Amino acid sequence: MSRTGATDNVSKRGKGVHERTLHKEVTVKSPIEKVWWAWTTSEGMASWWVKQSWIDLRIDGPFELYFLLDQPRGSQGAESCRILSYLPQEMLSFSWNFPPSIPEIRFDHTWVVLRFQRTGPNETRVIFDQLGWKSGSVWEAGWKYFEEAWGNVLERLRTRLPKVGRA
């Protein structure tokens, strides 16, 4: 069963600057090795979410997902996103941009931190946090967009990943 939800963790960072964290969690009925593979390889990503991507698991490697293949380069999805850090089968962090539908901040980036916890031999908890939010109405629109979108993504992971054949 999945549990997703958003939190608004606010802490002061300098004068008048606040940090928010979009937080979600899901439990996947798949071993941690499969869940890690699903997030850190293009083959794994194609098995449950997006068919075309460029993922190179190394610091500053690309983490680009292409959702809108009929659009010109730069408007296809998560272009210009990079891997920030990782601990194999424990944590993955990457930068993340905004969708073309929010052009004012399209190439501003937040960052996503995924943590993976083995909760059984064939069960993994994925803890998702998106950080780096700024204030303003367009950023609020981005928050609302991703609050729903990431819930959908994690639900897709929960329901589709067990159907793939690679562990």
C-alpha positions in Angstrom: 0.0 0.0 0.0 1.4 3.4 -0.8 1.3 6.5 1.3 2.1 9.7 -0.4 1.8 13.2 1.1 3.4 16.5 1.0 4.9 18.4 3.8 5.8 22.0 4.0 8.9 22.0 6.2 9.9 25.6 6.7 13.2 26.7 8.1 14.8 30.1 7.9 17.9 30.3 5.6 19.2 33.8 5.8 17.0 36.9 5.9 13.5 36.2 4.7 14.4 33.0 2.8 12.5 29.8 3.6 13.1 26.2 2.5 10.2 23.9 1.7 10.4 20.2 1.2 7.9 18.3 -1.0 7.9 14.9 0.7 6.3 11.6 -0.4 6.8 8.0 0.4 5.8 4.7 -1.2 6.4 1.0 -0.5 7.1 -1.1 -3.6 6.7 -4.9 -3.7 10.1 -5.3 -5.3 13.6 -6.0 -4.0 15.8 -3.0 -3.4 18.1 -4.0 -6.3 15.2 -3.8 -8.8 14.0 -0.5 -7.4 17.5 1.0 -7.6 17.9 -0.3 -11.2 14.6 1.2 -12.1 15.7 4.7 -11.0 19.4 4.6 -12.1 19.4 3.2 -15.6 17.7 4.1 -18.8 16.6 0.5 -19.3 15.1 0.5 -15.8 13.4 3.8 -16.3 11.8 2.6 -19.5 10.4 -0.4 -17.7 8.0 1.7 -15.6 8.0 5.4 -16.4 9.4 7.0 -19.5 10.6 5.2 -22.6 13.5 7.5 -23.5 16.1 8.9 -21.1 19.8 9.5 -20.7 20.9 8.4 -17.3 24.7 8.1 -16.6 25.1 7.1 -12.9 28.1 9.2 -12.0 28.5 12.5 -10.2 27.4 15.3 -12.6 26.2 12.6 -15.1 23.0 13.3 -17.0 19.6 12.4 -15.5 17.4 13.4 -18.4 14.0 12.0 -19.1 12.2 12.8 -22.4 8.4 12.9 -22.1 7.4 15.0 -25.1 9.3 13.5 -28.0 7.4 15.4 -30.6 8.6 18.7 -29.2 12.0 20.4 -30.0 15.0 19.7 -27.9 14.8 21.8 -24.7 11.0 21.2 -24.5 10.9 17.5 -24.2 11.0 17.1 -20.4 13.8 16.8 -17.8 16.6 18.2 -19.9 19.7 19.6 -18.3 19.1 17.6 -15.1 22.2 16.1 -13.5 23.1 13.5 -10.9 24.2 15.3 -7.7 25.2 12.4 -5.5 24.4 8.7 -4.8 25.1 5.8 -2.5 24.4 2.5 -4.3 21.0 1.1 -3.3 20.6 3.7 -0.5 20.3 7.3 -2.0 20.1 9.1 -5.3 19.9 12.8 -5.7 19.5 14.8 -9.0 18.6 18.2 -10.1 15.1 18.7 -11.6 13.7 21.4 -13.8 10.1 22.6 -14.3 7.8 21.4 -17.2 7.5 23.5 -20.4 4.0 24.5 -19.1 5.7 26.7 -16.5 8.1 28.6 -18.9 9.0 31.4 -16.4 11.1 29.0 -14.4 11.5 26.2 -16.9 15.3 25.9 -16.5 15.5 26.8 -12.8 16.2 23.7 -10.8 15.2 22.1 -7.6 16.8 18.9 -6.4 15.3 15.5 -5.6 16.7 13.2 -3.0 15.5 9.6 -3.1 16.2 7.2 -0.2 15.8 3.5 -0.6 15.1 1.3 2.4 14.8 -2.5 2.3 11.7 -3.4 4.3 11.7 -7.1 3.3 13.3 -9.4 0.8 10.9 -8.3 -1.9 9.8 -4.9 -0.5 11.4 -1.5 -0.7 10.4 1.8 0.8 11.2 4.8 -1.4 11.4 8.2 0.4 11.2 11.2 -1.9 12.1 14.8 -1.1 12.2 17.7 -3.5 14.1 20.7 -2.1 15.4 24.1 -3.3 12.1 25.9 -3.6 11.9 29.6 -4.0 9.0 31.9 -3.2 6.6 33.6 -5.5 3.4 32.8 -7.4 5.1 30.9 -10.3 7.1 28.8 -7.7 3.8 28.1 -6.0 2.4 26.9 -9.3 5.4 24.6 -9.6 4.8 23.2 -6.1 1.2 22.4 -7.0 2.2 20.8 -10.2 4.8 18.6 -8.6 2.8 17.8 -5.6 0.3 15.9 -7.8 2.9 14.8 -10.5 5.3 13.1 -8.0 2.4 11.3 -6.3 1.4 9.9 -9.7 5.0 8.9 -10.5 5.4 7.0 -7.2 2.1 5.3 -7.6 3.2 4.2 -11.1 6.4 2.9 -9.6 4.4 0.9 -7.0 2.0 -0.6 -9.5 4.2 -1.2 -12.5 7.6 -2.1 -11.2 6.6 -5.6 -9.9 5.6 -6.5 -13.4 9.1 -6.1 -14.9 11.4 -9.1 -15.1 14.8 -7.8 -14.0 16.0 -8.0 -10.4 
